[in-house]
Amino acid sequence: MPTLEHGWNLHVSARPGDLDAVVRLVLPVLARHVCHGKFARDPDTLRRLNSGAVRDRAVGKAITVVRSTAASWARA
């Protein structure tokens, strides 16, 4: 995937009971396109994230995919 002048984030939602299946679908795509991401480690963690107890902006984000900018790669 080419480096862009601007970065982006993609948030993927999942129900706790579907987390494993969604992660199994998304991880091969991330690996194929050399994107970085983070995901809830288990259904209980996702329930906690979705409750708002961690932080409001974490609600609905089972997986976050991050594509860095050319400038951020240069700073790394």
C-alpha positions in Angstrom: 0.0 0.0 0.0 1.5 3.4 -0.9 2.4 5.9 1.7 0.0 8.8 1.7 0.6 12.5 2.6 -2.1 12.1 5.3 -2.8 9.3 7.7 -6.1 7.7 8.5 -7.8 5.4 11.1 -10.4 2.8 10.4 -12.5 1.6 13.3 -14.2 -1.8 13.1 -17.1 -2.6 15.5 -18.0 -6.1 16.7 -20.2 -7.6 19.3 -18.2 -9.4 22.1 -19.5 -12.8 20.9 -18.3 -12.1 17.4 -14.9 -10.6 18.2 -12.9 -13.8 17.4 -14.5 -14.2 14.0 -14.1 -10.5 13.1 -10.4 -10.5 14.2 -9.8 -13.7 12.1 -11.2 -11.9 9.0 -9.4 -8.6 9.5 -5.9 -9.7 10.5 -5.0 -11.3 7.1 -6.1 -8.1 5.3 -3.9 -6.0 7.6 -1.0 -8.3 7.0 -1.5 -8.3 3.2 -1.6 -4.5 3.1 1.0 -3.8 5.7 -1.2 -1.8 8.0 -0.9 -1.6 11.7 -3.8 -2.2 14.1 -4.8 -2.9 17.6 -7.8 -4.9 18.8 -9.5 -5.9 22.0 -7.7 -8.9 23.4 -10.9 -10.8 24.4 -14.7 -10.4 24.6 -14.5 -9.2 28.2 -12.1 -6.5 27.3 -14.4 -5.4 24.4 -17.4 -5.3 26.8 -15.4 -3.0 29.1 -14.4 -0.8 26.2 -18.0 -0.6 25.0 -19.3 0.2 28.5 -17.5 3.6 28.4 -15.6 2.7 31.6 -12.2 3.0 29.9 -12.9 6.2 27.9 -15.9 7.4 25.9 -13.9 7.4 22.6 -13.2 3.7 22.9 -16.9 2.7 22.6 -17.6 0.8 19.4 -13.9 0.2 18.5 -13.2 -3.5 18.6 -10.4 -3.0 16.1 -8.5 0.2 15.1 -6.5 0.1 11.9 -3.9 2.9 11.5 -2.2 4.0 8.3 0.7 6.3 9.0 1.7 9.3 6.9 4.9 9.7 5.1 6.0 12.4 7.6 5.3 10.1 10.6 7.5 7.4 9.0 10.3 9.9 8.5 10.1 10.9 12.2 10.2 7.3 13.4 
